[in-house]
Amino acid sequence: MFAVVVTITVQEGQMPAFLPAMMENARASLAEPACNRFDVCTDPARPTEVFLYELYDDEAGFDAHRETAHYKAFDAIAAPLIATKDVRTYAQVAG
């Protein structure tokens, strides 16, 4: 498994525009053959923060995800709404 965790800070007042686009991207991502999980999480204590937890078969599956039409469409919509984005990846430890 290949895990991707993303913490996004959405610009103040932009969550109503951002979140529906994010949820549509998550739904479309789950239809990809290598995507096993795509969780979108928020916390009322941090109203501009979105946390993503994604699991892919492998790094190639994640790379393929970033080349999909739905991801590129989401990125075009979301990029101007995002203040900061931190992406971290983790490969499963074998053994």
Chimera marker file (.cmm) of the C-alpha trace (Angstrom):
<marker_set name="trace">
<marker id="1" x="0.000" y="0.000" z="0.000" r="1" g="1" b="0" radius="0.5"/>
<marker id="2" x="0.973" y="3.599" z="-0.633" r="1" g="1" b="0" radius="0.5"/>
<marker id="3" x="-0.542" y="6.204" z="1.710" r="1" g="1" b="0" radius="0.5"/>
<marker id="4" x="-1.011" y="9.861" z="0.908" r="1" g="1" b="0" radius="0.5"/>
<marker id="5" x="-1.953" y="12.375" z="3.602" r="1" g="1" b="0" radius="0.5"/>
<marker id="6" x="-2.775" y="15.934" z="2.668" r="1" g="1" b="0" radius="0.5"/>
<marker id="7" x="-3.541" y="18.877" z="4.937" r="1" g="1" b="0" radius="0.5"/>
<marker id="8" x="-5.157" y="21.793" z="3.134" r="1" g="1" b="0" radius="0.5"/>
<marker id="9" x="-5.903" y="25.232" z="4.501" r="1" g="1" b="0" radius="0.5"/>
<marker id="10" x="-8.735" y="26.743" z="2.491" r="1" g="1" b="0" radius="0.5"/>
<marker id="11" x="-8.829" y="30.507" z="2.123" r="1" g="1" b="0" radius="0.5"/>
<marker id="12" x="-11.227" y="32.207" z="4.523" r="1" g="1" b="0" radius="0.5"/>
<marker id="13" x="-14.802" y="32.079" z="3.237" r="1" g="1" b="0" radius="0.5"/>
<marker id="14" x="-14.015" y="29.622" z="0.409" r="1" g="1" b="0" radius="0.5"/>
<marker id="15" x="-15.033" y="26.335" z="2.079" r="1" g="1" b="0" radius="0.5"/>
<marker id="16" x="-18.553" y="26.383" z="0.498" r="1" g="1" b="0" radius="0.5"/>
<marker id="17" x="-16.925" y="26.423" z="-2.947" r="1" g="1" b="0" radius="0.5"/>
<marker id="18" x="-14.055" y="24.081" z="-2.081" r="1" g="1" b="0" radius="0.5"/>
<marker id="19" x="-15.756" y="21.239" z="-0.244" r="1" g="1" b="0" radius="0.5"/>
<marker id="20" x="-18.251" y="20.140" z="-2.950" r="1" g="1" b="0" radius="0.5"/>
<marker id="21" x="-15.429" y="20.037" z="-5.527" r="1" g="1" b="0" radius="0.5"/>
<marker id="22" x="-13.281" y="18.063" z="-3.076" r="1" g="1" b="0" radius="0.5"/>
<marker id="23" x="-16.053" y="15.551" z="-2.435" r="1" g="1" b="0" radius="0.5"/>
<marker id="24" x="-16.634" y="15.043" z="-6.164" r="1" g="1" b="0" radius="0.5"/>
<marker id="25" x="-12.907" y="14.455" z="-6.654" r="1" g="1" b="0" radius="0.5"/>
<marker id="26" x="-12.926" y="11.909" z="-3.820" r="1" g="1" b="0" radius="0.5"/>
<marker id="27" x="-15.876" y="10.018" z="-5.352" r="1" g="1" b="0" radius="0.5"/>
<marker id="28" x="-14.211" y="9.926" z="-8.767" r="1" g="1" b="0" radius="0.5"/>
<marker id="29" x="-10.897" y="8.868" z="-7.225" r="1" g="1" b="0" radius="0.5"/>
<marker id="30" x="-12.496" y="5.853" z="-5.547" r="1" g="1" b="0" radius="0.5"/>
<marker id="31" x="-13.511" y="4.614" z="-9.014" r="1" g="1" b="0" radius="0.5"/>
<marker id="32" x="-9.850" y="4.435" z="-10.056" r="1" g="1" b="0" radius="0.5"/>
<marker id="33" x="-8.503" y="0.866" z="-10.088" r="1" g="1" b="0" radius="0.5"/>
<marker id="34" x="-5.545" y="1.589" z="-7.762" r="1" g="1" b="0" radius="0.5"/>
<marker id="35" x="-7.403" y="3.795" z="-5.252" r="1" g="1" b="0" radius="0.5"/>
<marker id="36" x="-8.534" y="1.835" z="-2.187" r="1" g="1" b="0" radius="0.5"/>
<marker id="37" x="-9.533" y="4.684" z="0.136" r="1" g="1" b="0" radius="0.5"/>
<marker id="38" x="-10.076" y="8.423" z="-0.100" r="1" g="1" b="0" radius="0.5"/>
<marker id="39" x="-11.299" y="10.060" z="3.102" r="1" g="1" b="0" radius="0.5"/>
<marker id="40" x="-12.103" y="13.764" z="3.375" r="1" g="1" b="0" radius="0.5"/>
<marker id="41" x="-12.033" y="14.964" z="6.989" r="1" g="1" b="0" radius="0.5"/>
<marker id="42" x="-12.708" y="18.267" z="8.758" r="1" g="1" b="0" radius="0.5"/>
<marker id="43" x="-12.876" y="19.474" z="12.348" r="1" g="1" b="0" radius="0.5"/>
<marker id="44" x="-15.214" y="22.299" z="13.457" r="1" g="1" b="0" radius="0.5"/>
<marker id="45" x="-12.404" y="23.610" z="15.699" r="1" g="1" b="0" radius="0.5"/>
<marker id="46" x="-10.368" y="24.300" z="12.524" r="1" g="1" b="0" radius="0.5"/>
<marker id="47" x="-12.996" y="25.506" z="10.015" r="1" g="1" b="0" radius="0.5"/>
<marker id="48" x="-10.569" y="26.241" z="7.184" r="1" g="1" b="0" radius="0.5"/>
<marker id="49" x="-8.659" y="22.936" z="7.386" r="1" g="1" b="0" radius="0.5"/>
<marker id="50" x="-9.296" y="19.780" z="5.343" r="1" g="1" b="0" radius="0.5"/>
<marker id="51" x="-7.407" y="16.536" z="5.930" r="1" g="1" b="0" radius="0.5"/>
<marker id="52" x="-7.242" y="13.858" z="3.229" r="1" g="1" b="0" radius="0.5"/>
<marker id="53" x="-6.257" y="10.235" z="3.756" r="1" g="1" b="0" radius="0.5"/>
<marker id="54" x="-5.734" y="8.271" z="0.555" r="1" g="1" b="0" radius="0.5"/>
<marker id="55" x="-4.566" y="4.694" z="-0.014" r="1" g="1" b="0" radius="0.5"/>
<marker id="56" x="-3.329" y="3.416" z="-3.366" r="1" g="1" b="0" radius="0.5"/>
<marker id="57" x="-1.991" y="0.033" z="-4.428" r="1" g="1" b="0" radius="0.5"/>
<marker id="58" x="1.407" y="1.611" z="-5.012" r="1" g="1" b="0" radius="0.5"/>
<marker id="59" x="3.144" y="4.846" z="-5.950" r="1" g="1" b="0" radius="0.5"/>
<marker id="60" x="2.356" y="4.268" z="-9.636" r="1" g="1" b="0" radius="0.5"/>
<marker id="61" x="-1.350" y="4.234" z="-8.737" r="1" g="1" b="0" radius="0.5"/>
<marker id="62" x="-0.992" y="7.620" z="-7.054" r="1" g="1" b="0" radius="0.5"/>
<marker id="63" x="0.942" y="8.969" z="-10.031" r="1" g="1" b="0" radius="0.5"/>
<marker id="64" x="-1.857" y="7.737" z="-12.341" r="1" g="1" b="0" radius="0.5"/>
<marker id="65" x="-4.420" y="9.468" z="-10.082" r="1" g="1" b="0" radius="0.5"/>
<marker id="66" x="-2.702" y="12.819" z="-10.613" r="1" g="1" b="0" radius="0.5"/>
<marker id="67" x="-2.991" y="12.367" z="-14.391" r="1" g="1" b="0" radius="0.5"/>
<marker id="68" x="-6.762" y="11.747" z="-14.459" r="1" g="1" b="0" radius="0.5"/>
<marker id="69" x="-9.116" y="14.256" z="-16.039" r="1" g="1" b="0" radius="0.5"/>
<marker id="70" x="-11.164" y="14.545" z="-12.837" r="1" g="1" b="0" radius="0.5"/>
<marker id="71" x="-8.061" y="15.371" z="-10.763" r="1" g="1" b="0" radius="0.5"/>
<marker id="72" x="-6.906" y="18.008" z="-13.246" r="1" g="1" b="0" radius="0.5"/>
<marker id="73" x="-10.404" y="19.548" z="-13.309" r="1" g="1" b="0" radius="0.5"/>
<marker id="74" x="-10.520" y="19.587" z="-9.503" r="1" g="1" b="0" radius="0.5"/>
<marker id="75" x="-7.049" y="21.129" z="-9.298" r="1" g="1" b="0" radius="0.5"/>
<marker id="76" x="-8.043" y="23.934" z="-11.672" r="1" g="1" b="0" radius="0.5"/>
<marker id="77" x="-11.099" y="24.749" z="-9.536" r="1" g="1" b="0" radius="0.5"/>
<marker id="78" x="-9.449" y="24.290" z="-6.138" r="1" g="1" b="0" radius="0.5"/>
<marker id="79" x="-6.028" y="25.889" z="-6.599" r="1" g="1" b="0" radius="0.5"/>
<marker id="80" x="-7.275" y="29.490" z="-6.264" r="1" g="1" b="0" radius="0.5"/>
<marker id="81" x="-9.257" y="28.534" z="-3.131" r="1" g="1" b="0" radius="0.5"/>
<marker id="82" x="-6.297" y="27.029" z="-1.263" r="1" g="1" b="0" radius="0.5"/>
<marker id="83" x="-4.075" y="29.040" z="1.081" r="1" g="1" b="0" radius="0.5"/>
<marker id="84" x="-1.667" y="26.181" z="1.911" r="1" g="1" b="0" radius="0.5"/>
<marker id="85" x="-1.305" y="22.501" z="1.046" r="1" g="1" b="0" radius="0.5"/>
<marker id="86" x="1.008" y="19.934" z="2.640" r="1" g="1" b="0" radius="0.5"/>
<marker id="87" x="1.287" y="16.556" z="0.863" r="1" g="1" b="0" radius="0.5"/>
<marker id="88" x="3.104" y="13.644" z="2.482" r="1" g="1" b="0" radius="0.5"/>
<marker id="89" x="3.468" y="10.113" z="1.157" r="1" g="1" b="0" radius="0.5"/>
<marker id="90" x="4.297" y="6.867" z="2.898" r="1" g="1" b="0" radius="0.5"/>
<marker id="91" x="5.108" y="3.415" z="1.563" r="1" g="1" b="0" radius="0.5"/>
<marker id="92" x="4.025" y="0.427" z="3.637" r="1" g="1" b="0" radius="0.5"/>
<marker id="93" x="6.885" y="-1.229" z="5.481" r="1" g="1" b="0" radius="0.5"/>
<marker id="94" x="7.241" y="-4.836" z="4.385" r="1" g="1" b="0" radius="0.5"/>
<marker id="95" x="8.029" y="-7.544" z="6.838" r="1" g="1" b="0" radius="0.5"/>
<link id1="1" id2="2" r="1" g="1" b="0" radius="0.2"/>
<link id1="2" id2="3" r="1" g="1" b="0" radius="0.2"/>
<link id1="3" id2="4" r="1" g="1" b="0" radius="0.2"/>
<link id1="4" id2="5" r="1" g="1" b="0" radius="0.2"/>
<link id1="5" id2="6" r="1" g="1" b="0" radius="0.2"/>
<link id1="6" id2="7" r="1" g="1" b="0" radius="0.2"/>
<link id1="7" id2="8" r="1" g="1" b="0" radius="0.2"/>
<link id1="8" id2="9" r="1" g="1" b="0" radius="0.2"/>
<link id1="9" id2="10" r="1" g="1" b="0" radius="0.2"/>
<link id1="10" id2="11" r="1" g="1" b="0" radius="0.2"/>
<link id1="11" id2="12" r="1" g="1" b="0" radius="0.2"/>
<link id1="12" id2="13" r="1" g="1" b="0" radius="0.2"/>
<link id1="13" id2="14" r="1" g="1" b="0" radius="0.2"/>
<link id1="14" id2="15" r="1" g="1" b="0" radius="0.2"/>
<link id1="15" id2="16" r="1" g="1" b="0" radius="0.2"/>
<link id1="16" id2="17" r="1" g="1" b="0" radius="0.2"/>
<link id1="17" id2="18" r="1" g="1" b="0" radius="0.2"/>
<link id1="18" id2="19" r="1" g="1" b="0" radius="0.2"/>
<link id1="19" id2="20" r="1" g="1" b="0" radius="0.2"/>
<link id1="20" id2="21" r="1" g="1" b="0" radius="0.2"/>
<link id1="21" id2="22" r="1" g="1" b="0" radius="0.2"/>
<link id1="22" id2="23" r="1" g="1" b="0" radius="0.2"/>
<link id1="23" id2="24" r="1" g="1" b="0" radius="0.2"/>
<link id1="24" id2="25" r="1" g="1" b="0" radius="0.2"/>
<link id1="25" id2="26" r="1" g="1" b="0" radius="0.2"/>
<link id1="26" id2="27" r="1" g="1" b="0" radius="0.2"/>
<link id1="27" id2="28" r="1" g="1" b="0" radius="0.2"/>
<link id1="28" id2="29" r="1" g="1" b="0" radius="0.2"/>
<link id1="29" id2="30" r="1" g="1" b="0" radius="0.2"/>
<link id1="30" id2="31" r="1" g="1" b="0" radius="0.2"/>
<link id1="31" id2="32" r="1" g="1" b="0" radius="0.2"/>
<link id1="32" id2="33" r="1" g="1" b="0" radius="0.2"/>
<link id1="33" id2="34" r="1" g="1" b="0" radius="0.2"/>
<link id1="34" id2="35" r="1" g="1" b="0" radius="0.2"/>
<link id1="35" id2="36" r="1" g="1" b="0" radius="0.2"/>
<link id1="36" id2="37" r="1" g="1" b="0" radius="0.2"/>
<link id1="37" id2="38" r="1" g="1" b="0" radius="0.2"/>
<link id1="38" id2="39" r="1" g="1" b="0" radius="0.2"/>
<link id1="39" id2="40" r="1" g="1" b="0" radius="0.2"/>
<link id1="40" id2="41" r="1" g="1" b="0" radius="0.2"/>
<link id1="41" id2="42" r="1" g="1" b="0" radius="0.2"/>
<link id1="42" id2="43" r="1" g="1" b="0" radius="0.2"/>
<link id1="43" id2="44" r="1" g="1" b="0" radius="0.2"/>
<link id1="44" id2="45" r="1" g="1" b="0" radius="0.2"/>
<link id1="45" id2="46" r="1" g="1" b="0" radius="0.2"/>
<link id1="46" id2="47" r="1" g="1" b="0" radius="0.2"/>
<link id1="47" id2="48" r="1" g="1" b="0" radius="0.2"/>
<link id1="48" id2="49" r="1" g="1" b="0" radius="0.2"/>
<link id1="49" id2="50" r="1" g="1" b="0" radius="0.2"/>
<link id1="50" id2="51" r="1" g="1" b="0" radius="0.2"/>
<link id1="51" id2="52" r="1" g="1" b="0" radius="0.2"/>
<link id1="52" id2="53" r="1" g="1" b="0" radius="0.2"/>
<link id1="53" id2="54" r="1" g="1" b="0" radius="0.2"/>
<link id1="54" id2="55" r="1" g="1" b="0" radius="0.2"/>
<link id1="55" id2="56" r="1" g="1" b="0" radius="0.2"/>
<link id1="56" id2="57" r="1" g="1" b="0" radius="0.2"/>
<link id1="57" id2="58" r="1" g="1" b="0" radius="0.2"/>
<link id1="58" id2="59" r="1" g="1" b="0" radius="0.2"/>
<link id1="59" id2="60" r="1" g="1" b="0" radius="0.2"/>
<link id1="60" id2="61" r="1" g="1" b="0" radius="0.2"/>
<link id1="61" id2="62" r="1" g="1" b="0" radius="0.2"/>
<link id1="62" id2="63" r="1" g="1" b="0" radius="0.2"/>
<link id1="63" id2="64" r="1" g="1" b="0" radius="0.2"/>
<link id1="64" id2="65" r="1" g="1" b="0" radius="0.2"/>
<link id1="65" id2="66" r="1" g="1" b="0" radius="0.2"/>
<link id1="66" id2="67" r="1" g="1" b="0" radius="0.2"/>
<link id1="67" id2="68" r="1" g="1" b="0" radius="0.2"/>
<link id1="68" id2="69" r="1" g="1" b="0" radius="0.2"/>
<link id1="69" id2="70" r="1" g="1" b="0" radius="0.2"/>
<link id1="70" id2="71" r="1" g="1" b="0" radius="0.2"/>
<link id1="71" id2="72" r="1" g="1" b="0" radius="0.2"/>
<link id1="72" id2="73" r="1" g="1" b="0" radius="0.2"/>
<link id1="73" id2="74" r="1" g="1" b="0" radius="0.2"/>
<link id1="74" id2="75" r="1" g="1" b="0" radius="0.2"/>
<link id1="75" id2="76" r="1" g="1" b="0" radius="0.2"/>
<link id1="76" id2="77" r="1" g="1" b="0" radius="0.2"/>
<link id1="77" id2="78" r="1" g="1" b="0" radius="0.2"/>
<link id1="78" id2="79" r="1" g="1" b="0" radius="0.2"/>
<link id1="79" id2="80" r="1" g="1" b="0" radius="0.2"/>
<link id1="80" id2="81" r="1" g="1" b="0" radius="0.2"/>
<link id1="81" id2="82" r="1" g="1" b="0" radius="0.2"/>
<link id1="82" id2="83" r="1" g="1" b="0" radius="0.2"/>
<link id1="83" id2="84" r="1" g="1" b="0" radius="0.2"/>
<link id1="84" id2="85" r="1" g="1" b="0" radius="0.2"/>
<link id1="85" id2="86" r="1" g="1" b="0" radius="0.2"/>
<link id1="86" id2="87" r="1" g="1" b="0" radius="0.2"/>
<link id1="87" id2="88" r="1" g="1" b="0" radius="0.2"/>
<link id1="88" id2="89" r="1" g="1" b="0" radius="0.2"/>
<link id1="89" id2="90" r="1" g="1" b="0" radius="0.2"/>
<link id1="90" id2="91" r="1" g="1" b="0" radius="0.2"/>
<link id1="91" id2="92" r="1" g="1" b="0" radius="0.2"/>
<link id1="92" id2="93" r="1" g="1" b="0" radius="0.2"/>
<link id1="93" id2="94" r="1" g="1" b="0" radius="0.2"/>
<link id1="94" id2="95" r="1" g="1" b="0" radius="0.2"/>
</marker_set>
